[in-house]
């Protein structure tokens, strides 16, 4: 169990600055997302294909730039990388205030996702450098709250802001939030030196060789390889779920933008509570049990929602999705951080992200076509059922269970 003194160890120094900046930035991201949904789902009333294309624009940069970005993260000062990424993302979002045509929205989302490919591996790689190992799980859990706290109020407030002040208001807030995040990162005292690389000369190694090193390590390390295989298959099932879910909310449950914001806030509340539970008593849980329980929860919840398509069921389902997501991602992130040396951590996280996006893009393509042929509800139920079956089968093998301890 995490004591009060350990909580104070987490929330101090550089981690506190990083956490604060990300909390503000993620509020802006939630506002921004509701602005996009207002345009695509409700103003233009586009179908799942257009929404899927938006998510493809988010996913492709991870596939293309993920491993290379991770290599640069391991070469560059991680603090400076995050600062520059936030500044660029702020400028891109602010540009949407002046030009929000559909094609430019897609282009902006692509650019945002590309810059984010440098930010997120740097963030994942820097956390083990600024907190002590015995509180790493707790730090990762509390880091989740940078999204969860904003997700509680962000969607509902964002939808209200769109209704009162217009879509430009949420674009303005999100753009400014990136600059605020960059300022808090600037305040960090982290030197930027990567452990074990003090004497390394960057010019002595080829960029592509370094990228290949990250890929090889990911494939040879048994823990990393097992996690990648498990998550890859799950994303093949669930990667295309979000566009279908949005159409399900709009067309089957007949819920508007504000109700969509409330649903997302419900997910945020449950995610926050789950993050706090892991942060305070996470050491008492087996990582294997957390991951297995989370995947079973997510899969079964998706199937139940389809069988009982009512708004009150949707609110409960969003709560379970929130809990499941946190109990799934936090232990997996911690396992990867513990298994990967600092000198290659950025490349491994970049490779991991690229492989997951291959699965996600494949899933979106197949499930959007399947939804047109067989219906949204049928595809959603099949996805949920498949996740449950695969997760149970995967962890029935002792060799797999041993990798998640």
Secondary structure as UniProt FT lines:
FT   HELIX           4..10
FT   HELIX           13..37
FT   HELIX           38..43
FT   HELIX           48..75
FT   HELIX           78..95
FT   TURN            96..98
FT   HELIX           102..130
FT   HELIX           133..135
FT   HELIX           136..165
FT   HELIX           167..186
FT   TURN            195..196
FT   TURN            198..199
FT   HELIX           202..204
FT   HELIX           207..220
FT   HELIX           222..238
FT   TURN            239..240
FT   HELIX           241..247
FT   HELIX           248..252
FT   HELIX           257..281
FT   HELIX           282..284
FT   HELIX           287..307
FT   HELIX           311..339
FT   HELIX           342..344
FT   HELIX           345..374
FT   HELIX           376..395
FT   HELIX           398..402
FT   TURN            403..404
//
